[in-house]
Amino acid sequence: MDAGVAAILGAVVGAGGTAAAAAVTGFFARSQTKLQLASQERNLDRQIRADHVSQLREPRRQAYGEFVAEASEQLEQLSKAAAALSHEPPRREEAMAALASFDRVGDLTYTQVLMAGPEDVAYMAAELTAEIARAVLAGGHWLLGDEGIASPDEPSPQEQMLVAINAAKQAMRTFRLLALNAVRADGKEPEQDQARARAASVIDRFREGQ
């Protein structure tokens, strides 16, 4: 091979090596750019969720606080009614006064919690409100002496009321924990997914307890 041919081949090989190196460099540069863009997108998504949760925090804190205050007052009245009816002889006027305060169960504060969310907190608010309503209904039958409303296989109005009050107190404790989690949320994870997982766990626990 003469010197001219060798020089041409050397130039071709050199150009090919340079092109390959450039292609490899370009591939890694594009991959790095994609990774950076994906990371920026994740960071932006987390920031948006964090801002959203931050905006919801104060309205939720207010809605939860008002609901807990009202439900606590209702539970206190139910406990007074149950104690009065359990007394010997029953203090029916006292029980009637306590039960008369329940012109409606689950009003504005309950609606505010449903609107504020998230799903698991709203679900537990519904459970708590339902148990209070059951206790009020059973208390009314107990007050009126309607022992015959239950079949032989069902508990008496007295037992139904006491069971409902205890269930409402448990629901209140669970509601407080879920509400605290919702208020403390930082937006790092999608709220809907977290809420649904917590709601499923709560539902399972309630089903096991029944």
C-alpha atoms as an extended CHARMM CRD file, in Angstrom:
* protein
*
       210  EXT
         1         1  MET       CA              0.0000000000        0.0000000000        0.0000000000  PROA      1               0.0000000000
         2         2  ASP       CA              1.4960000000        3.2900000000       -1.0490000000  PROA      2               0.0000000000
         3         3  ALA       CA              1.6190000000        6.3160000000        1.1690000000  PROA      3               0.0000000000
         4         4  GLY       CA             -1.2720000000        8.0860000000       -0.5900000000  PROA      4               0.0000000000
         5         5  VAL       CA             -3.7210000000        5.2340000000       -0.1110000000  PROA      5               0.0000000000
         6         6  ALA       CA             -2.6580000000        4.8290000000        3.5150000000  PROA      6               0.0000000000
         7         7  ALA       CA             -3.2520000000        8.5060000000        4.1330000000  PROA      7               0.0000000000
         8         8  ILE       CA             -6.7560000000        8.3270000000        2.6110000000  PROA      8               0.0000000000
         9         9  LEU       CA             -7.6670000000        5.2600000000        4.6860000000  PROA      9               0.0000000000
        10        10  GLY       CA             -6.3590000000        6.9190000000        7.8070000000  PROA      10              0.0000000000
        11        11  ALA       CA             -8.4910000000        9.9610000000        7.1610000000  PROA      11              0.0000000000
        12        12  VAL       CA            -11.5960000000        7.8210000000        6.5840000000  PROA      12              0.0000000000
        13        13  VAL       CA            -11.0330000000        5.8200000000        9.7740000000  PROA      13              0.0000000000
        14        14  GLY       CA            -10.4040000000        8.9910000000       11.7370000000  PROA      14              0.0000000000
        15        15  ALA       CA            -13.5980000000       10.5830000000       10.4390000000  PROA      15              0.0000000000
        16        16  GLY       CA            -15.5670000000        7.4650000000       11.2690000000  PROA      16              0.0000000000
        17        17  GLY       CA            -14.2140000000        7.4060000000       14.8070000000  PROA      17              0.0000000000
        18        18  THR       CA            -15.0450000000       11.0590000000       15.2700000000  PROA      18              0.0000000000
        19        19  ALA       CA            -18.6060000000       10.5090000000       13.9880000000  PROA      19              0.0000000000
        20        20  ALA       CA            -19.1090000000        7.5400000000       16.3180000000  PROA      20              0.0000000000
        21        21  ALA       CA            -17.8100000000        9.4840000000       19.2670000000  PROA      21              0.0000000000
        22        22  ALA       CA            -20.1050000000       12.3550000000       18.4080000000  PROA      22              0.0000000000
        23        23  ALA       CA            -23.0820000000        9.9840000000       18.1520000000  PROA      23              0.0000000000
        24        24  VAL       CA            -22.3380000000        8.4410000000       21.5460000000  PROA      24              0.0000000000
        25        25  THR       CA            -21.8940000000       11.8590000000       23.0860000000  PROA      25              0.0000000000
        26        26  GLY       CA            -25.1670000000       13.0340000000       21.5680000000  PROA      26              0.0000000000
        27        27  PHE       CA            -27.0210000000        9.9650000000       22.8560000000  PROA      27              0.0000000000
        28        28  PHE       CA            -25.8690000000       10.5110000000       26.4170000000  PROA      28              0.0000000000
        29        29  ALA       CA            -26.6160000000       14.2250000000       26.1770000000  PROA      29              0.0000000000
        30        30  ARG       CA            -30.1780000000       13.5280000000       25.0340000000  PROA      30              0.0000000000
        31        31  SER       CA            -30.6370000000       10.9350000000       27.8030000000  PROA      31              0.0000000000
        32        32  GLN       CA            -29.3590000000       13.3780000000       30.3860000000  PROA      32              0.0000000000
        33        33  THR       CA            -31.7290000000       16.0490000000       29.0810000000  PROA      33              0.0000000000
        34        34  LYS       CA            -34.6840000000       13.6550000000       29.3110000000  PROA      34              0.0000000000
        35        35  LEU       CA            -33.7550000000       12.7580000000       32.8770000000  PROA      35              0.0000000000
        36        36  GLN       CA            -33.4730000000       16.4140000000       33.8150000000  PROA      36              0.0000000000
        37        37  LEU       CA            -36.8420000000       17.2070000000       32.2420000000  PROA      37              0.0000000000
        38        38  ALA       CA            -38.4760000000       14.2450000000       34.0410000000  PROA      38              0.0000000000
        39        39  SER       CA            -36.9740000000       15.3750000000       37.3320000000  PROA      39              0.0000000000
        40        40  GLN       CA            -38.1650000000       18.9500000000       36.7820000000  PROA      40              0.0000000000
        41        41  GLU       CA            -41.6480000000       17.6480000000       35.9550000000  PROA      41              0.0000000000
        42        42  ARG       CA            -41.7640000000       15.5870000000       39.1610000000  PROA      42              0.0000000000
        43        43  ASN       CA            -40.5790000000       18.5320000000       41.2180000000  PROA      43              0.0000000000
        44        44  LEU       CA            -43.1700000000       20.7930000000       39.6290000000  PROA      44              0.0000000000
        45        45  ASP       CA            -45.9090000000       18.2280000000       40.2770000000  PROA      45              0.0000000000
        46        46  ARG       CA            -44.8970000000       17.9520000000       43.9470000000  PROA      46              0.0000000000
        47        47  GLN       CA            -44.8260000000       21.7340000000       44.2690000000  PROA      47              0.0000000000
        48        48  ILE       CA            -48.2990000000       22.0500000000       42.7690000000  PROA      48              0.0000000000
        49        49  ARG       CA            -49.6410000000       19.3980000000       45.1690000000  PROA      49              0.0000000000
        50        50  ALA       CA            -47.9170000000       21.0800000000       48.1080000000  PROA      50              0.0000000000
        51        51  ASP       CA            -49.4170000000       24.4570000000       47.1690000000  PROA      51              0.0000000000
        52        52  HSD       CA            -52.8480000000       22.8660000000       46.7680000000  PROA      52              0.0000000000
        53        53  VAL       CA            -52.6650000000       21.1790000000       50.1790000000  PROA      53              0.0000000000
        54        54  SER       CA            -51.4100000000       24.3960000000       51.7530000000  PROA      54              0.0000000000
        55        55  GLN       CA            -54.4010000000       26.3100000000       50.3820000000  PROA      55              0.0000000000
        56        56  LEU       CA            -56.7840000000       23.6620000000       51.7610000000  PROA      56              0.0000000000
        57        57  ARG       CA            -55.1620000000       23.4180000000       55.1920000000  PROA      57              0.0000000000
        58        58  GLU       CA            -56.8590000000       26.3270000000       56.9640000000  PROA      58              0.0000000000
        59        59  PRO       CA            -60.3890000000       25.7600000000       55.5430000000  PROA      59              0.0000000000
        60        60  ARG       CA            -60.0950000000       22.0950000000       56.4930000000  PROA      60              0.0000000000
        61        61  ARG       CA            -58.8500000000       22.8780000000       59.9820000000  PROA      61              0.0000000000
        62        62  GLN       CA            -61.8390000000       25.1570000000       60.5120000000  PROA      62              0.0000000000
        63        63  ALA       CA            -64.3590000000       22.6660000000       59.0680000000  PROA      63              0.0000000000
        64        64  TYR       CA            -62.9530000000       19.7680000000       61.0940000000  PROA      64              0.0000000000
        65        65  GLY       CA            -62.8610000000       21.8030000000       64.2940000000  PROA      65              0.0000000000
        66        66  GLU       CA            -66.4690000000       22.9470000000       63.9810000000  PROA      66              0.0000000000
        67        67  PHE       CA            -67.6450000000       19.4330000000       63.1690000000  PROA      67              0.0000000000
        68        68  VAL       CA            -65.7970000000       17.9190000000       66.1350000000  PROA      68              0.0000000000
        69        69  ALA       CA            -67.2060000000       20.5800000000       68.4630000000  PROA      69              0.0000000000
        70        70  GLU       CA            -70.7650000000       19.8980000000       67.3320000000  PROA      70              0.0000000000
        71        71  ALA       CA            -70.3850000000       16.1110000000       67.3870000000  PROA      71              0.0000000000
        72        72  SER       CA            -68.8180000000       16.2670000000       70.8530000000  PROA      72              0.0000000000
        73        73  GLU       CA            -71.7890000000       18.2710000000       72.1140000000  PROA      73              0.0000000000
        74        74  GLN       CA            -74.1780000000       15.7430000000       70.5770000000  PROA      74              0.0000000000
        75        75  LEU       CA            -72.3490000000       12.8520000000       72.2050000000  PROA      75              0.0000000000
        76        76  GLU       CA            -72.4800000000       14.6320000000       75.5360000000  PROA      76              0.0000000000
        77        77  GLN       CA            -76.2470000000       15.0790000000       75.2140000000  PROA      77              0.0000000000
        78        78  LEU       CA            -76.6670000000       11.4330000000       74.2570000000  PROA      78              0.0000000000
        79        79  SER       CA            -74.6460000000       10.3310000000       77.2770000000  PROA      79              0.0000000000
        80        80  LYS       CA            -76.8290000000       12.5300000000       79.5120000000  PROA      80              0.0000000000
        81        81  ALA       CA            -79.9830000000       11.0190000000       78.0260000000  PROA      81              0.0000000000
        82        82  ALA       CA            -78.6910000000        7.4690000000       78.4580000000  PROA      82              0.0000000000
        83        83  ALA       CA            -77.6710000000        8.1550000000       82.0700000000  PROA      83              0.0000000000
        84        84  ALA       CA            -81.0640000000        9.6900000000       82.8370000000  PROA      84              0.0000000000
        85        85  LEU       CA            -82.9420000000        6.7430000000       81.3400000000  PROA      85              0.0000000000
        86        86  SER       CA            -80.6900000000        4.2510000000       83.1450000000  PROA      86              0.0000000000
        87        87  HSD       CA            -81.4610000000        5.8680000000       86.5030000000  PROA      87              0.0000000000
        88        88  GLU       CA            -83.9090000000        4.2080000000       88.8680000000  PROA      88              0.0000000000
        89        89  PRO       CA            -86.4770000000        5.5490000000       88.5370000000  PROA      89              0.0000000000
        90        90  PRO       CA            -85.7870000000        6.9300000000       85.0430000000  PROA      90              0.0000000000
        91        91  ARG       CA            -85.4680000000       10.7000000000       84.8170000000  PROA      91              0.0000000000
        92        92  ARG       CA            -87.5690000000       10.9910000000       81.6890000000  PROA      92              0.0000000000
        93        93  GLU       CA            -87.8610000000       14.7800000000       81.6130000000  PROA      93              0.0000000000
        94        94  GLU       CA            -84.0810000000       15.1320000000       81.7380000000  PROA      94              0.0000000000
        95        95  ALA       CA            -83.6830000000       12.5440000000       78.9810000000  PROA      95              0.0000000000
        96        96  MET       CA            -86.3600000000       14.2480000000       76.8930000000  PROA      96              0.0000000000
        97        97  ALA       CA            -84.6070000000       17.6140000000       77.2100000000  PROA      97              0.0000000000
        98        98  ALA       CA            -81.3190000000       16.0800000000       76.0530000000  PROA      98              0.0000000000
        99        99  LEU       CA            -82.8690000000       14.2780000000       73.0840000000  PROA      99              0.0000000000
       100       100  ALA       CA            -84.9610000000       17.3320000000       72.1250000000  PROA      100             0.0000000000
       101       101  SER       CA            -81.7440000000       19.1510000000       71.1520000000  PROA      101             0.0000000000
       102       102  PHE       CA            -81.4640000000       16.8710000000       68.1050000000  PROA      102             0.0000000000
       103       103  ASP       CA            -83.8400000000       18.6520000000       65.7660000000  PROA      103             0.0000000000
       104       104  ARG       CA            -81.6230000000       17.4230000000       62.9590000000  PROA      104             0.0000000000
       105       105  VAL       CA            -78.4730000000       15.3560000000       62.8890000000  PROA      105             0.0000000000
       106       106  GLY       CA            -75.6710000000       16.2490000000       60.5000000000  PROA      106             0.0000000000
       107       107  ASP       CA            -76.2460000000       19.8080000000       59.3220000000  PROA      107             0.0000000000
       108       108  LEU       CA            -73.9330000000       22.5460000000       58.1060000000  PROA      108             0.0000000000
       109       109  THR       CA            -70.7250000000       21.4140000000       59.8240000000  PROA      109             0.0000000000
       110       110  TYR       CA            -71.1200000000       17.9070000000       58.4040000000  PROA      110             0.0000000000
       111       111  THR       CA            -71.6670000000       19.3260000000       54.9090000000  PROA      111             0.0000000000
       112       112  GLN       CA            -68.5550000000       21.4710000000       55.2730000000  PROA      112             0.0000000000
       113       113  VAL       CA            -66.4540000000       18.3960000000       56.0720000000  PROA      113             0.0000000000
       114       114  LEU       CA            -67.8480000000       16.5610000000       53.0480000000  PROA      114             0.0000000000
       115       115  MET       CA            -66.9200000000       19.5090000000       50.8390000000  PROA      115             0.0000000000
       116       116  ALA       CA            -63.4640000000       19.9330000000       52.3950000000  PROA      116             0.0000000000
       117       117  GLY       CA            -62.5050000000       16.2640000000       52.0650000000  PROA      117             0.0000000000
       118       118  PRO       CA            -60.4370000000       14.2280000000       51.5970000000  PROA      118             0.0000000000
       119       119  GLU       CA            -62.3410000000       11.0110000000       51.0120000000  PROA      119             0.0000000000
       120       120  ASP       CA            -61.3440000000        9.1460000000       54.1650000000  PROA      120             0.0000000000
       121       121  VAL       CA            -62.1780000000       12.0670000000       56.4610000000  PROA      121             0.0000000000
       122       122  ALA       CA            -65.5510000000       12.5550000000       54.7710000000  PROA      122             0.0000000000
       123       123  TYR       CA            -66.3070000000        8.8380000000       55.0940000000  PROA      123             0.0000000000
       124       124  MET       CA            -65.5860000000        8.8270000000       58.8140000000  PROA      124             0.0000000000
       125       125  ALA       CA            -67.6830000000       11.9670000000       59.3060000000  PROA      125             0.0000000000
       126       126  ALA       CA            -70.5660000000       10.0910000000       57.6630000000  PROA      126             0.0000000000
       127       127  GLU       CA            -70.0070000000        7.0890000000       59.9580000000  PROA      127             0.0000000000
       128       128  LEU       CA            -69.9430000000        9.2940000000       63.0380000000  PROA      128             0.0000000000
       129       129  THR       CA            -73.0980000000       11.1410000000       61.9970000000  PROA      129             0.0000000000
       130       130  ALA       CA            -74.8970000000        7.8760000000       61.2300000000  PROA      130             0.0000000000
       131       131  GLU       CA            -74.0390000000        6.3930000000       64.6370000000  PROA      131             0.0000000000
       132       132  ILE       CA            -75.2950000000        9.5330000000       66.3740000000  PROA      132             0.0000000000
       133       133  ALA       CA            -78.5360000000        9.2900000000       64.4120000000  PROA      133             0.0000000000
       134       134  ARG       CA            -78.9300000000        5.6280000000       65.4220000000  PROA      134             0.0000000000
       135       135  ALA       CA            -78.3640000000        6.5380000000       69.0560000000  PROA      135             0.0000000000
       136       136  VAL       CA            -80.9640000000        9.3150000000       68.9000000000  PROA      136             0.0000000000
       137       137  LEU       CA            -83.5350000000        6.9940000000       67.3180000000  PROA      137             0.0000000000
       138       138  ALA       CA            -82.9200000000        4.2310000000       69.8480000000  PROA      138             0.0000000000
       139       139  GLY       CA            -83.0160000000        6.7820000000       72.6770000000  PROA      139             0.0000000000
       140       140  GLY       CA            -86.4080000000        7.9960000000       71.5300000000  PROA      140             0.0000000000
       141       141  HSD       CA            -87.8070000000        4.4580000000       71.5890000000  PROA      141             0.0000000000
       142       142  TRP       CA            -86.2110000000        3.8730000000       74.9900000000  PROA      142             0.0000000000
       143       143  LEU       CA            -87.7370000000        7.0870000000       76.3170000000  PROA      143             0.0000000000
       144       144  LEU       CA            -91.1790000000        6.1160000000       75.0820000000  PROA      144             0.0000000000
       145       145  GLY       CA            -90.8410000000        2.5980000000       76.4380000000  PROA      145             0.0000000000
       146       146  ASP       CA            -91.0960000000        0.9970000000       72.9970000000  PROA      146             0.0000000000
       147       147  GLU       CA            -89.4420000000       -2.2380000000       74.0020000000  PROA      147             0.0000000000
       148       148  GLY       CA            -91.5670000000       -4.1120000000       71.5020000000  PROA      148             0.0000000000
       149       149  ILE       CA            -89.9670000000       -2.5080000000       68.4280000000  PROA      149             0.0000000000
       150       150  ALA       CA            -87.1440000000       -5.0450000000       68.4610000000  PROA      150             0.0000000000
       151       151  SER       CA            -87.6710000000       -8.6470000000       67.5150000000  PROA      151             0.0000000000
       152       152  PRO       CA            -86.6460000000      -11.3320000000       70.0270000000  PROA      152             0.0000000000
       153       153  ASP       CA            -83.3540000000      -11.7080000000       68.1510000000  PROA      153             0.0000000000
       154       154  GLU       CA            -82.5620000000       -7.9790000000       68.2420000000  PROA      154             0.0000000000
       155       155  PRO       CA            -81.1780000000       -5.9350000000       71.1310000000  PROA      155             0.0000000000
       156       156  SER       CA            -83.4850000000       -3.6660000000       73.1140000000  PROA      156             0.0000000000
       157       157  PRO       CA            -83.6390000000        0.1110000000       72.4370000000  PROA      157             0.0000000000
       158       158  GLN       CA            -81.4770000000        0.5900000000       75.5330000000  PROA      158             0.0000000000
       159       159  GLU       CA            -78.8040000000       -1.7460000000       74.1940000000  PROA      159             0.0000000000
       160       160  GLN       CA            -79.0370000000       -0.2310000000       70.7220000000  PROA      160             0.0000000000
       161       161  MET       CA            -78.5260000000        3.2670000000       72.0950000000  PROA      161             0.0000000000
       162       162  LEU       CA            -75.5270000000        2.3330000000       74.2260000000  PROA      162             0.0000000000
       163       163  VAL       CA            -73.9120000000        0.3960000000       71.3620000000  PROA      163             0.0000000000
       164       164  ALA       CA            -74.4500000000        3.3220000000       68.9860000000  PROA      164             0.0000000000
       165       165  ILE       CA            -72.9490000000        5.7890000000       71.4730000000  PROA      165             0.0000000000
       166       166  ASN       CA            -69.8460000000        3.6360000000       71.8640000000  PROA      166             0.0000000000
       167       167  ALA       CA            -69.5540000000        3.2540000000       68.0850000000  PROA      167             0.0000000000
       168       168  ALA       CA            -69.8890000000        7.0200000000       67.6870000000  PROA      168             0.0000000000
       169       169  LYS       CA            -67.1110000000        7.6170000000       70.2040000000  PROA      169             0.0000000000
       170       170  GLN       CA            -64.8420000000        5.2240000000       68.3110000000  PROA      170             0.0000000000
       171       171  ALA       CA            -65.7260000000        6.9660000000       65.0600000000  PROA      171             0.0000000000
       172       172  MET       CA            -64.8760000000       10.2870000000       66.6890000000  PROA      172             0.0000000000
       173       173  ARG       CA            -61.4160000000        9.0370000000       67.6820000000  PROA      173             0.0000000000
       174       174  THR       CA            -60.7790000000        7.7500000000       64.1690000000  PROA      174             0.0000000000
       175       175  PHE       CA            -62.0640000000       10.9740000000       62.6400000000  PROA      175             0.0000000000
       176       176  ARG       CA            -59.6650000000       13.0260000000       64.7540000000  PROA      176             0.0000000000
       177       177  LEU       CA            -56.6900000000       10.9360000000       63.6080000000  PROA      177             0.0000000000
       178       178  LEU       CA            -57.6490000000       11.1160000000       59.9360000000  PROA      178             0.0000000000
       179       179  ALA       CA            -58.3410000000       14.8350000000       60.1760000000  PROA      179             0.0000000000
       180       180  LEU       CA            -54.9370000000       15.3860000000       61.7760000000  PROA      180             0.0000000000
       181       181  ASN       CA            -53.2660000000       13.4900000000       58.9210000000  PROA      181             0.0000000000
       182       182  ALA       CA            -55.1450000000       15.5710000000       56.3510000000  PROA      182             0.0000000000
       183       183  VAL       CA            -54.1830000000       18.8650000000       57.9970000000  PROA      183             0.0000000000
       184       184  ARG       CA            -50.5430000000       17.7990000000       58.2960000000  PROA      184             0.0000000000
       185       185  ALA       CA            -50.2990000000       16.5530000000       54.6930000000  PROA      185             0.0000000000
       186       186  ASP       CA            -47.3640000000       18.0450000000       52.7810000000  PROA      186             0.0000000000
       187       187  GLY       CA            -48.4090000000       17.1480000000       49.2360000000  PROA      187             0.0000000000
       188       188  LYS       CA            -45.4760000000       14.8150000000       48.5490000000  PROA      188             0.0000000000
       189       189  GLU       CA            -47.8700000000       12.0870000000       47.4200000000  PROA      189             0.0000000000
       190       190  PRO       CA            -51.1510000000       12.3750000000       45.5000000000  PROA      190             0.0000000000
       191       191  GLU       CA            -53.7850000000       13.0660000000       48.1380000000  PROA      191             0.0000000000
       192       192  GLN       CA            -56.5460000000       11.0960000000       46.4360000000  PROA      192             0.0000000000
       193       193  ASP       CA            -54.4940000000        7.8880000000       46.4060000000  PROA      193             0.0000000000
       194       194  GLN       CA            -53.5150000000        8.3080000000       50.0530000000  PROA      194             0.0000000000
       195       195  ALA       CA            -57.0850000000        9.0910000000       51.1100000000  PROA      195             0.0000000000
       196       196  ARG       CA            -58.5180000000        6.1000000000       49.2790000000  PROA      196             0.0000000000
       197       197  ALA       CA            -55.9700000000        3.7900000000       50.8730000000  PROA      197             0.0000000000
       198       198  ARG       CA            -56.7790000000        5.1320000000       54.3490000000  PROA      198             0.0000000000
       199       199  ALA       CA            -60.5240000000        4.9340000000       53.6600000000  PROA      199             0.0000000000
       200       200  ALA       CA            -60.2130000000        1.3010000000       52.5570000000  PROA      200             0.0000000000
       201       201  SER       CA            -58.2860000000        0.5090000000       55.7310000000  PROA      201             0.0000000000
       202       202  VAL       CA            -60.9190000000        2.2200000000       57.8960000000  PROA      202             0.0000000000
       203       203  ILE       CA            -63.7710000000        0.4170000000       56.1330000000  PROA      203             0.0000000000
       204       204  ASP       CA            -62.0420000000       -2.9360000000       56.6370000000  PROA      204             0.0000000000
       205       205  ARG       CA            -61.6050000000       -2.2640000000       60.3570000000  PROA      205             0.0000000000
       206       206  PHE       CA            -65.2570000000       -1.3190000000       60.7350000000  PROA      206             0.0000000000
       207       207  ARG       CA            -66.3830000000       -4.4430000000       58.8940000000  PROA      207             0.0000000000
       208       208  GLU       CA            -64.2070000000       -6.6130000000       61.1170000000  PROA      208             0.0000000000
       209       209  GLY       CA            -65.7520000000       -5.0160000000       64.1790000000  PROA      209             0.0000000000
       210       210  GLN       CA            -69.3050000000       -5.7250000000       63.0940000000  PROA      210             0.0000000000
